[in-house]
Amino acid sequence: MRWVSAGLVAVLVLALGGCSQKYYDERGKADAPVAGKAGEDSAAEVYNFPDGFGNLATKCVGEGKRGYATTRDIHVEDDDGDGHSDVVIIPANAVIVDDPGCKGP
């Protein structure tokens, strides 16, 4: 019984270790750092799309400006019969457009 408990603890430590901030920072999945920890950090409106499509976030990013950003998507395309599958990476996109409804600070 002691070995089973020790095994469960080991599995939990390994599983939770992959959720650390260091894990995300090393792989470029964390938010980009902001110089001096200064900046506007209000929440964005997020629109979830079905699997296979990038999600969309939008918010005002200055007086008269609205930013839109999509998530990056990585998926494996079906095998085309040659024994190989292709990994397709759809990059994240960001765009800023005029929006008179966005007020300044």
Biotite code that builds the C-alpha atoms (Angstrom):
import biotite.structure as struc

atoms = struc.array([
    struc.Atom([0.000, 0.000, 0.000], chain_id="A", res_id=1, res_name="MET", atom_name="CA", element="C"),
    struc.Atom([2.901, 2.330, 0.774], chain_id="A", res_id=2, res_name="ARG", atom_name="CA", element="C"),
    struc.Atom([4.298, 1.828, -2.730], chain_id="A", res_id=3, res_name="TRP", atom_name="CA", element="C"),
    struc.Atom([0.948, 2.704, -4.300], chain_id="A", res_id=4, res_name="VAL", atom_name="CA", element="C"),
    struc.Atom([0.769, 5.912, -2.244], chain_id="A", res_id=5, res_name="SER", atom_name="CA", element="C"),
    struc.Atom([4.341, 6.829, -3.167], chain_id="A", res_id=6, res_name="ALA", atom_name="CA", element="C"),
    struc.Atom([3.548, 6.183, -6.836], chain_id="A", res_id=7, res_name="GLY", atom_name="CA", element="C"),
    struc.Atom([0.479, 8.409, -6.715], chain_id="A", res_id=8, res_name="LEU", atom_name="CA", element="C"),
    struc.Atom([2.462, 11.212, -5.091], chain_id="A", res_id=9, res_name="VAL", atom_name="CA", element="C"),
    struc.Atom([5.151, 10.903, -7.780], chain_id="A", res_id=10, res_name="ALA", atom_name="CA", element="C"),
    struc.Atom([2.543, 11.082, -10.551], chain_id="A", res_id=11, res_name="VAL", atom_name="CA", element="C"),
    struc.Atom([0.942, 14.166, -8.987], chain_id="A", res_id=12, res_name="LEU", atom_name="CA", element="C"),
    struc.Atom([4.301, 15.926, -8.630], chain_id="A", res_id=13, res_name="VAL", atom_name="CA", element="C"),
    struc.Atom([5.151, 15.253, -12.273], chain_id="A", res_id=14, res_name="LEU", atom_name="CA", element="C"),
    struc.Atom([1.705, 16.301, -13.498], chain_id="A", res_id=15, res_name="ALA", atom_name="CA", element="C"),
    struc.Atom([1.622, 19.533, -11.509], chain_id="A", res_id=16, res_name="LEU", atom_name="CA", element="C"),
    struc.Atom([5.235, 20.361, -12.347], chain_id="A", res_id=17, res_name="GLY", atom_name="CA", element="C"),
    struc.Atom([4.227, 20.854, -15.980], chain_id="A", res_id=18, res_name="GLY", atom_name="CA", element="C"),
    struc.Atom([1.825, 23.636, -14.960], chain_id="A", res_id=19, res_name="CYS", atom_name="CA", element="C"),
    struc.Atom([4.453, 25.973, -13.512], chain_id="A", res_id=20, res_name="SER", atom_name="CA", element="C"),
    struc.Atom([5.138, 29.496, -14.746], chain_id="A", res_id=21, res_name="GLN", atom_name="CA", element="C"),
    struc.Atom([8.634, 28.338, -15.730], chain_id="A", res_id=22, res_name="LYS", atom_name="CA", element="C"),
    struc.Atom([7.074, 25.718, -18.037], chain_id="A", res_id=23, res_name="TYR", atom_name="CA", element="C"),
    struc.Atom([5.136, 28.391, -19.915], chain_id="A", res_id=24, res_name="TYR", atom_name="CA", element="C"),
    struc.Atom([7.979, 30.930, -19.969], chain_id="A", res_id=25, res_name="ASP", atom_name="CA", element="C"),
    struc.Atom([10.462, 28.423, -21.415], chain_id="A", res_id=26, res_name="GLU", atom_name="CA", element="C"),
    struc.Atom([8.112, 27.526, -24.235], chain_id="A", res_id=27, res_name="ARG", atom_name="CA", element="C"),
    struc.Atom([7.014, 31.035, -25.136], chain_id="A", res_id=28, res_name="GLY", atom_name="CA", element="C"),
    struc.Atom([3.433, 30.413, -24.030], chain_id="A", res_id=29, res_name="LYS", atom_name="CA", element="C"),
    struc.Atom([3.324, 32.989, -21.262], chain_id="A", res_id=30, res_name="ALA", atom_name="CA", element="C"),
    struc.Atom([2.384, 36.632, -21.681], chain_id="A", res_id=31, res_name="ASP", atom_name="CA", element="C"),
    struc.Atom([5.167, 38.859, -22.925], chain_id="A", res_id=32, res_name="ALA", atom_name="CA", element="C"),
    struc.Atom([6.836, 40.865, -20.167], chain_id="A", res_id=33, res_name="PRO", atom_name="CA", element="C"),
    struc.Atom([5.925, 44.526, -19.792], chain_id="A", res_id=34, res_name="VAL", atom_name="CA", element="C"),
    struc.Atom([8.779, 46.922, -19.023], chain_id="A", res_id=35, res_name="ALA", atom_name="CA", element="C"),
    struc.Atom([8.489, 48.246, -15.485], chain_id="A", res_id=36, res_name="GLY", atom_name="CA", element="C"),
    struc.Atom([5.247, 46.272, -15.012], chain_id="A", res_id=37, res_name="LYS", atom_name="CA", element="C"),
    struc.Atom([3.448, 49.354, -16.376], chain_id="A", res_id=38, res_name="ALA", atom_name="CA", element="C"),
    struc.Atom([0.615, 49.277, -18.838], chain_id="A", res_id=39, res_name="GLY", atom_name="CA", element="C"),
    struc.Atom([-3.094, 48.980, -19.282], chain_id="A", res_id=40, res_name="GLU", atom_name="CA", element="C"),
    struc.Atom([-4.255, 45.484, -18.372], chain_id="A", res_id=41, res_name="ASP", atom_name="CA", element="C"),
    struc.Atom([-8.039, 45.499, -18.622], chain_id="A", res_id=42, res_name="SER", atom_name="CA", element="C"),
    struc.Atom([-9.701, 42.350, -19.879], chain_id="A", res_id=43, res_name="ALA", atom_name="CA", element="C"),
    struc.Atom([-10.383, 41.784, -23.556], chain_id="A", res_id=44, res_name="ALA", atom_name="CA", element="C"),
    struc.Atom([-13.605, 40.478, -25.059], chain_id="A", res_id=45, res_name="GLU", atom_name="CA", element="C"),
    struc.Atom([-12.912, 36.895, -26.146], chain_id="A", res_id=46, res_name="VAL", atom_name="CA", element="C"),
    struc.Atom([-14.811, 35.052, -28.845], chain_id="A", res_id=47, res_name="TYR", atom_name="CA", element="C"),
    struc.Atom([-14.329, 31.287, -28.880], chain_id="A", res_id=48, res_name="ASN", atom_name="CA", element="C"),
    struc.Atom([-14.483, 29.534, -32.226], chain_id="A", res_id=49, res_name="PHE", atom_name="CA", element="C"),
    struc.Atom([-15.009, 25.805, -32.845], chain_id="A", res_id=50, res_name="PRO", atom_name="CA", element="C"),
    struc.Atom([-12.006, 23.490, -32.732], chain_id="A", res_id=51, res_name="ASP", atom_name="CA", element="C"),
    struc.Atom([-9.784, 23.950, -35.754], chain_id="A", res_id=52, res_name="GLY", atom_name="CA", element="C"),
    struc.Atom([-10.236, 27.728, -35.771], chain_id="A", res_id=53, res_name="PHE", atom_name="CA", element="C"),
    struc.Atom([-8.289, 30.330, -33.802], chain_id="A", res_id=54, res_name="GLY", atom_name="CA", element="C"),
    struc.Atom([-10.132, 32.205, -31.057], chain_id="A", res_id=55, res_name="ASN", atom_name="CA", element="C"),
    struc.Atom([-10.416, 35.998, -31.233], chain_id="A", res_id=56, res_name="LEU", atom_name="CA", element="C"),
    struc.Atom([-9.841, 38.651, -28.586], chain_id="A", res_id=57, res_name="ALA", atom_name="CA", element="C"),
    struc.Atom([-10.519, 42.369, -28.962], chain_id="A", res_id=58, res_name="THR", atom_name="CA", element="C"),
    struc.Atom([-10.242, 45.505, -26.840], chain_id="A", res_id=59, res_name="LYS", atom_name="CA", element="C"),
    struc.Atom([-9.611, 49.218, -27.100], chain_id="A", res_id=60, res_name="CYS", atom_name="CA", element="C"),
    struc.Atom([-5.883, 49.847, -27.183], chain_id="A", res_id=61, res_name="VAL", atom_name="CA", element="C"),
    struc.Atom([-5.849, 53.630, -27.198], chain_id="A", res_id=62, res_name="GLY", atom_name="CA", element="C"),
    struc.Atom([-7.945, 56.594, -28.142], chain_id="A", res_id=63, res_name="GLU", atom_name="CA", element="C"),
    struc.Atom([-9.788, 55.735, -31.350], chain_id="A", res_id=64, res_name="GLY", atom_name="CA", element="C"),
    struc.Atom([-7.978, 52.398, -31.787], chain_id="A", res_id=65, res_name="LYS", atom_name="CA", element="C"),
    struc.Atom([-9.144, 48.797, -31.330], chain_id="A", res_id=66, res_name="ARG", atom_name="CA", element="C"),
    struc.Atom([-6.873, 45.752, -31.335], chain_id="A", res_id=67, res_name="GLY", atom_name="CA", element="C"),
    struc.Atom([-7.812, 42.288, -32.500], chain_id="A", res_id=68, res_name="TYR", atom_name="CA", element="C"),
    struc.Atom([-5.710, 39.182, -31.888], chain_id="A", res_id=69, res_name="ALA", atom_name="CA", element="C"),
    struc.Atom([-6.180, 35.536, -32.754], chain_id="A", res_id=70, res_name="THR", atom_name="CA", element="C"),
    struc.Atom([-4.720, 32.493, -31.069], chain_id="A", res_id=71, res_name="THR", atom_name="CA", element="C"),
    struc.Atom([-2.081, 30.335, -32.675], chain_id="A", res_id=72, res_name="ARG", atom_name="CA", element="C"),
    struc.Atom([-3.286, 26.911, -33.781], chain_id="A", res_id=73, res_name="ASP", atom_name="CA", element="C"),
    struc.Atom([-1.223, 23.765, -34.222], chain_id="A", res_id=74, res_name="ILE", atom_name="CA", element="C"),
    struc.Atom([-2.809, 20.676, -35.691], chain_id="A", res_id=75, res_name="HIS", atom_name="CA", element="C"),
    struc.Atom([-1.853, 17.551, -37.582], chain_id="A", res_id=76, res_name="VAL", atom_name="CA", element="C"),
    struc.Atom([-3.353, 17.125, -41.021], chain_id="A", res_id=77, res_name="GLU", atom_name="CA", element="C"),
    struc.Atom([-4.678, 13.704, -41.926], chain_id="A", res_id=78, res_name="ASP", atom_name="CA", element="C"),
    struc.Atom([-2.293, 11.205, -43.389], chain_id="A", res_id=79, res_name="ASP", atom_name="CA", element="C"),
    struc.Atom([-2.499, 11.382, -47.188], chain_id="A", res_id=80, res_name="ASP", atom_name="CA", element="C"),
    struc.Atom([-1.601, 7.736, -47.652], chain_id="A", res_id=81, res_name="GLY", atom_name="CA", element="C"),
    struc.Atom([2.174, 8.119, -47.829], chain_id="A", res_id=82, res_name="ASP", atom_name="CA", element="C"),
    struc.Atom([2.657, 7.215, -44.160], chain_id="A", res_id=83, res_name="GLY", atom_name="CA", element="C"),
    struc.Atom([3.403, 10.776, -43.117], chain_id="A", res_id=84, res_name="HIS", atom_name="CA", element="C"),
    struc.Atom([1.295, 13.353, -41.344], chain_id="A", res_id=85, res_name="SER", atom_name="CA", element="C"),
    struc.Atom([1.977, 17.054, -41.703], chain_id="A", res_id=86, res_name="ASP", atom_name="CA", element="C"),
    struc.Atom([1.976, 19.454, -38.776], chain_id="A", res_id=87, res_name="VAL", atom_name="CA", element="C"),
    struc.Atom([0.370, 22.752, -39.729], chain_id="A", res_id=88, res_name="VAL", atom_name="CA", element="C"),
    struc.Atom([0.989, 25.861, -37.631], chain_id="A", res_id=89, res_name="ILE", atom_name="CA", element="C"),
    struc.Atom([-1.407, 28.740, -38.155], chain_id="A", res_id=90, res_name="ILE", atom_name="CA", element="C"),
    struc.Atom([0.271, 31.804, -36.648], chain_id="A", res_id=91, res_name="PRO", atom_name="CA", element="C"),
    struc.Atom([-1.399, 34.202, -34.272], chain_id="A", res_id=92, res_name="ALA", atom_name="CA", element="C"),
    struc.Atom([-2.374, 37.451, -35.922], chain_id="A", res_id=93, res_name="ASN", atom_name="CA", element="C"),
    struc.Atom([-2.848, 40.916, -34.487], chain_id="A", res_id=94, res_name="ALA", atom_name="CA", element="C"),
    struc.Atom([-4.281, 44.006, -36.139], chain_id="A", res_id=95, res_name="VAL", atom_name="CA", element="C"),
    struc.Atom([-5.198, 47.482, -34.928], chain_id="A", res_id=96, res_name="ILE", atom_name="CA", element="C"),
    struc.Atom([-8.038, 49.374, -36.615], chain_id="A", res_id=97, res_name="VAL", atom_name="CA", element="C"),
    struc.Atom([-9.696, 52.752, -36.189], chain_id="A", res_id=98, res_name="ASP", atom_name="CA", element="C"),
    struc.Atom([-12.642, 52.675, -33.789], chain_id="A", res_id=99, res_name="ASP", atom_name="CA", element="C"),
    struc.Atom([-14.169, 56.016, -32.795], chain_id="A", res_id=100, res_name="PRO", atom_name="CA", element="C"),
    struc.Atom([-15.958, 54.258, -29.930], chain_id="A", res_id=101, res_name="GLY", atom_name="CA", element="C"),
    struc.Atom([-12.650, 53.690, -28.118], chain_id="A", res_id=102, res_name="CYS", atom_name="CA", element="C"),
    struc.Atom([-12.016, 56.485, -25.669], chain_id="A", res_id=103, res_name="LYS", atom_name="CA", element="C"),
    struc.Atom([-8.586, 57.472, -24.370], chain_id="A", res_id=104, res_name="GLY", atom_name="CA", element="C"),
    struc.Atom([-7.431, 57.138, -20.761], chain_id="A", res_id=105, res_name="PRO", atom_name="CA", element="C"),
])
